[in-house]
Amino acid sequence: MTGELFSPLHLRSGQVLKNRIAKAAMEENMAGDGQLPDERLFTLYRQWAAGGTGLLITGNVMVHAEALTGPAGVVLDEHAPLGPFAEWAEAGKSGGGAIWMQINHPGRQVASGMPGVVWGPSDIGVSLGKHSSRFGRPTAMTAQQIDDTVTRYAVTAHRAEKAGFDGVEIHAAHGYLLSQFLSPLVNKRTDRWGGSLENRARMLLDIVRAVRAAVSPSFAVAVKLNSADFQRGGFDAEDARQVIEMLEPLGVDLVELSGGSYESPAMTGRSTDTRTQAREAYFLDLAEELVTTSPVPLMLTGGITRRATAQKVLDSGVAVIGMGTALAVTPDLPDRWRGGGEADRRMRPVTWSDKALASAASMAQVRHQMRRLARGSRPRPGTHPALALVAEQRKQRTALRRYRAWLAEPRGAA
């Protein structure tokens, strides 16, 4: 799987990525009216498309209208009109690269003030100490709710292909629903979805099968998976190795490795585990353990900002380099690398001791940069994290009012 950053990658679906650099998913929380993409997202993705990436992966698109990670989340279900999604796909492909839609269900990671449902494999809530009340208390899913959710993923994937996307990435990391089922700390079920790793992986595997059956053979299907949860007794690298082996026979094109959850936010470099404390490539050590046995090409995301680091990751055997924050600050970074340059700016670091609050502020900073790009403005990475967090909270309150009103409206078939 080694190769130069700007060499093409042939996937098993037949799709060819023009290079090994991907814009990893970052939750934009930028839905317009009707929880749909609008001109802001189109502008944002045209900028990234023009910057030289081989693959753009959208922020998580929700498969269930009543279960959102945030009130400004985009929803693609059986009722959503496809026109705005077709524009989004066109914007993402305007630079000659591919665009995949990340599809997701939050499970128990739903803010306590949100309407709708808070589901999980078990009724165990998110544990954040004094911040635990930020999330709703989940109810354990019934067998019917699990089956219905599997169907929702397949419907969303099918409609994403109809809209012109090149693939989907099924989000099974960062403590969202499928990651919750995989975790022995959260999944305490005693039925066919709990206990052994094979049972805990059942929902993910059923979704991959359903999605693959609902789309064309040439449509890419990827999975985002934690290399580890970074919690004692949680999902670990050996579990990840086994799940990757389970995914291979199902026609998965790529597995993206990340790590952590809101309880241990390793994806922002803020976990309690020393293995993610490096300034770049947080999860490289774990990826190097997994790449030697993986039957599926791997993508690594987490803190990569310099070409030398990206090349080091490629040299380890990883097939695709994923970047998030770096591209929110420098959307043309791949083209700069191709020309021998580097990013000239970095995001202002968040050094707060409260890890949950620091993680929230880090995500607010990234969204602040994405909103500036969506307005056609230059990023401002020196923005103070406290200011970004306060601005984000205001926007969330406004979006929540809109989402409540939208959810109360009757919706017919698209």
Steps between C-alpha positions, in 0.01 A plus 500: 500500500803732497527767236554865433245752624397595149473152354152359422333236715287229337218375724328164480177664374696616196505860616837677466603777738728748323733525799542376857377816677148516640305773672370304801151559634450802724152571632409827333165551681410729213166367373262749341121493494353153527829358637634512143834606354498851352734748331727521805592131476527522122748790531697323770537178300589682179791656689620162624449344155719772348774435755626171359355226721432164338200431725257715694297334776208708620418571861260245640161493330223365721302193397222565756323837513422460870860424601755770425847568637413870494197712407657625174581152375420400142240223461469269200212257547218372282321838513788739421504661152809399302558827316711666773704183545567486126638855519717400795638200311569715192687755712710227660599352163573833334876462545520153348503302824243271658245586768361252750219565743561401860177354641433475869263455794599663832348238728540629856723796404206740472489829691253498788296788357442336161157368397466155346651178634807405702582136433784269586579130521431533874363769729848618602545875462807698395728544801672840505507572871355844565415530128297176482171691505587643157377174345161332513440173680477219243251218478614158383400432140246231421563239231255684273680832552830335411354349183340833404833676549678251275242581233549875550872470424424310179239758393740788560782329309271421206379859484854636532594304189192633316608853591841448341730417791780253425473305824399496865696463820313325782597668828582237764743710705511790751238357732203525261239225475700230321804572716272464804393154385864403452601618849481248787475798738179629341347186351371286786241311295449129554333430164649448153638856494698476825769299674762369257672727250319315221167596656605857575611540137178352363320830444796651314539192282126489425512866397798444271319206335180704459685800360705291257177335377331839453771664285684424178815284505702804385376713792758512781410381850736590784489471879642736760619297797673578826846354524419513873254675731781600740295389801604218729302190407364656183534421130871456427743439215453123507124549471562736208718241328227238526225735381707597194532132416122463533446795264727378220267230356213752487654713225634793705734723298677683783511512880583835656669476839441760768440473873323619811156636586352790693599314818863473386541750214813355341384625158587853617826387659351525849467141623638370828714249309863596435492329160315800352709774654725543196441831324429328169363166376337422835412142410803395296634255758172313503470519123843342463374209711192459280644559153715185513192276512228712338347346187341840420680825408521730801462875533646678802362824641608703800728803526688476169613844383841462328599318181784320679253356750263399222781322318600324823144373535499379139834329550349306792264329256194721541333565164327838551588805712199664663508861612232711666611805697799561273268539200260722692792739550676445164250362245762487222758311709528204254586738215754670727661165573512419131683826442744440785327732749339455840222659701597843629244502781390271782190492714539671835551219754247438778690436821211488747524232768130409469522243218128498417486879477829513307366247249182705452707816450728327249201389294351852521827645369494267200137584422584869524763454227262297282232769527750763393595289196129451424460881489795533267722646775848392599537281810597672823674223699608738777142544623486448876338164582271657761361743244449219249320290762265783603419575135437132436260477795301796369473345156393169653215669691371661181534173308319311775192721466497440124550126541215472753265679262609288203463175690143593594403546135347210302735356240396313187700286262754689291 
